[in-house]
């Protein structure tokens, strides 16, 4: 059994109908609303095959079907065509930003507000107070037998610090040797690019305990992430979604959104994601339990190959993927242009 053209069309129709209605979709509905040129009986047989292939699920004893995570993934990767932002929406975005360009914070707050207004979902905008900053040097100061203070200085003069959980048998001189090696390796590297994957490139130069360097990289990330600001919009929109009538389910999302470390991990935790286009993670692909019934659509905005931040829309798996992907693609270009223009004018 394979995914032929008819199955593709039926799956696309089911997902589009479910996105609109939030109700399980039956074969008669598809036959009546979509001109597929086949009978309800044929559609019913194809729906059964799609369920056997894992693209559809049957909730409870309902006669209708709903998309599975696999179904949504196939839809996003193979069937979806992003919808271009409308001229009215473009005008709305442009006029909104014209009056709200006093500082960078206001730009990011406005981005979250606009996305929430247009998508009616939760929106997240994350940017760093160290936009464009590059690593300059680091050093350690003693604290006690089990901890040291890591100090990180960037080329912009920003100083960050965090507690480093050192092994008790390691003294401060050994840690500062680690700092010297990391300084030689990381000097000039944008702070946004520092991640654990860099250990692979660095490992050949390490002649002693790799774990010390792993801890140092993690502490570096922690120090940097503390300076990242998260702007949210549309949080209460969740309560208007049928999927979140269960108060406990909505509460778990609200709790997660209150934890900046979790939001940071949600947006920056997967460094394998490409940052040149809009990306979609569905349900358990986010690797966060509160997100198992949600999707997140995100985009990275960059200037001169420097990451300026991320923008994302979070909502139920039953999202308007085509519209939101088209909107985020426009917004990441628009916000990047605004930020470049803003810094040029300073």
N, C-alpha and C positions, 0 to 999 in steps of 0.2 A: 504494500500500500504506500503510495507516494503522494506528495502535495502537488496535485495537478492544478491547472488554471481554474477549474470550477470550484475546487475546494478553497483556493485562495480568495476567490470572489465572495464565496459564502462566509468564510472566516472574516473578511474585511467588513462585510455587511453586518455581521453579528456584533463585532467589536464597536463599529460606529453606532449601531442602535443601542447597545448597552451603555456606551459613554453618554448618550443623550438621555436614556430612560432610567438607568440604574435598576432595571428590572430584568430578570432572566428572559432570554429571547427564544421564542418558539419558531418552528418552521413556517407556520402560517403567517406570522408577522413578517418574516423575510420574504415570503412569496408575494404578500400583499404590498409591501412598501418598496421593494427593490426589484427592478426589472431584470431578472437574471435569466429569463427564458426557460425555466424549468419548473416543474410542479412542486407543491408542498411536500409530497411524498418523496420525491427525489432529494429535496433539500434535507428532509428528515434523515434519510439514509446517509447523506454526506456529513451531517452533523454527528451522527453516531460514529462515523469513521474518524472525524476530527477529534472526537472525545477519546477514541481508542489510541489515536496518535499523541494525545496529551495536550492538544491545543485548546480544548474546551473542558469544562467541568459542569456537573449537574448538582446544583445545591439542593440538599434535602430530597424531597420527592417531587419537586417541581418538574413540569414537562419541559421547561425552558432550559437553556444553557447559558453559562457565563464564560468569559475568557479565562484561561489559566495564565500563570506567569509566563509559561512557554508561549502561549498564544499571543500575549502582548509583545513579547520579545520578537516574535516573527513579524508581527504587524509593524513594529517600529523599525526593524532592520530591513524588511523586504517589501512591505506594502504601502507604507505611509509616504505621502508627499507633503512636505511642510507648507502651511498656508502663509502667504505673504501678509504682512501687517497691512491693514486698510489705511486709506488716505486719512480717514477721520481719526484713527488711532495715532498715526504719525503726527498729525496736527496737535492732538492732545498732548503727546509726549513733548513735542517741541515747545509749545506754549507753557507747559508746566515748568520745564527747565529754565526758560528765559527769566522767570521771576525768582529762581532759587539757585543762584550761582554765587552766593556770598562766600562759601567755604566748601572744602572737600566733604566735610561731614554732611552738609546739606545736600550735596550731590548724591551721596550714597543713600541717605534717608529718602530722598525723592525717588530714587530708583526702586527701592523696596515698595514705596507707596504706589507708584504707577503700576508696577507689576501686579500687586495685589488687586488694584482697582480693575484692571483689564482681565485678569485670569480668574479672580474669585478663589484663589488658593493662597496658602501660606507662601511668603516670599522671603528669601534670605539673601542678603548682600554682605559680603565679607571683604574687608580691605585692611591693610596694615598701616599703622602709623609710620612704618619704615618703608613706604613705597619707594622702590628703586634702590634701597640701601644695600650696601655690599659689606661682607665680612672684612674686618680689618685685623683684629687680633683678639686673643682670649688669654686669661690667666686664672689661677686658682688662689684663693685665700683660705687659711685654716679656719675651721669652725669648732669641730670636736673630733673625737676618735673615729666617728662613723660618717662624718659629713664635712664637706668643704663648700665654699661659695665659688661658683663659676661666674666670672665676669666676662662679658662679650662686648666689644666695641666695634661699631660700624664706621664706614668712611664718612657718614654724615655727622659723626660725633655722638650718636645715640649710645647710651650705655645700658645694657640689660644685665640682670643677674638672676641666678636661681641656685637652689640647693642641690648639690651633687652628692648622691649617696655612695661614698667611696668605701671600698673594702677596708676593714680595720688595719690590715697589715700594710697598706699602701700609704706612704708618707707624702707630704705636700710637694717635696722636690720631684718625686716620681710623677705626680700629677702635672706639674708644670713642664716636665719633659713631654708629656702627652700634649699639653697646650701648645708647646713650641712646634711640634710636628703638625698638629692640626692647623696652626696658624700658617705654616708654610704651604700646606695643601689647600687651604680654603681662602687664602687672601685674594680678594677681588671677586669672590663668588657671591652672586645675589643671595640675600638671606632667604628668599622664597624658594631657592633651588636646593637648599641643604636638606637632605633626607637620608634615611638609613641605607638606601640603595647606593649611595656614594661610598659606603664602606667597601664595596666590592672593588672599586677603583683604587682605594687607599690601602687595601689589605697587604699588597705586595711590599709596601714600605714599613709595615709593622713587624717588629722583631720580637715583641714580647706579648703581653696579655691583650688579645683582641677585645675582650669584654670591657676593658677600660675605655677603649675608643667607642665601642657601641654605646656605653653609658654616656659618654661625652656628647655623641651625636644626639642622643635622646634628650639630654639636658639642653642642648643648643636649640632644638626644636621647641622644647617647652618654654624656654626664655623668649623665643620669637613669637610663639603663638599667644603668649600672654598679652602681647602688644597688638593683637589683631582685634578689630572691632567688628561686631556682628550687628547688622541692622535688619530688623524683621518688619514684615507687614502682613496684614490679613490673617493674623493668628486665629481670630474668632470665626473666620470663614469655615473652619473645620466643622463647627457645630451645625452648619447648614447642609452638610453632606450626609446623605442617608447612611453611608458606611460608618459614620461616627455618632450615630444615635446612642450607641453603647457608651455610657459616660466613662467607664473604665478605660475603654480603648482611646477615647479622646484625651483622657487625663494622662495616659502614658506618653502621648505625643507632646502635650503641653509641658510635661516634666522634662522631657528630652530637650525641648527648645529653650528651657531655662538654664541648661547646663552648657556653658560656652565651650567647654572641652569636647563635649559630645557633638556639638554643631561643627566645631572646627574639624573634628575627625570625620564627620559626615562629608564635609566639603573638600578637605585636603588629605584625608586618610588614604585614598587610593591614588598613589602617584603614577600608577600605570595607565591611568585614563589619559587619552589625548587631550590637549588643551587648545587645539586649533579649530574645533568645531563644537557644536552643542552635543552633549552626551546625556544618555538616559540610563538610569539604574532603576530597576523594577523590583519591588518587594524585597525578598531576602538577598538580592544582589547588593543591597546597601550594607549587609552584615551587621545591622542593628535591629534588635528584636522589636522595638516600638514601630519600626518602619516596615514590618512584614506585610502590611496591607496598603502600603503607600509606594509611590514612585517619586523620584526626584529628577528633574531636568535641569541641567546646569551648563554654564558657559564660563570660560575664563577670559577676562579682558586683559590685553597686553599692549605694551607700547615699546617699540625698539627691542623686542624680545624679552622685555622685563614684565613679569606678572604684576598687574595692578590690583587684582582681586578676583572674586568670583561672584556670579549672580546665579540664583537658583530658584526654582518653583517647586514646592513640595505639596503633594495632594494625594488623594486616593489613586489606586492603580487605574481606576476609571477616569483618567484625565483626558483633556482635549490635547493629545500629544501633537497633532499637526499644527494647531494654532499656537501652542506654547513654544514649540521648537522654532517656528518662524519668528515669533515675537522676541525670543531670547537672542536669536541670531542678529536681529536688528538692534536690540538693546545693547549687546556687547560692543557692537561697532559704534553706536551712538555715544555710549558712556565713555569709551576709549577716546573718541574725538573730543568730548567735553573736557575730560581730564587733561589731555594734551593742550587744549586751548587755554584751560584754566592756569596750568603751570607756565605757559608761555607769557601769560599776562601778569604774572606775579613779579 
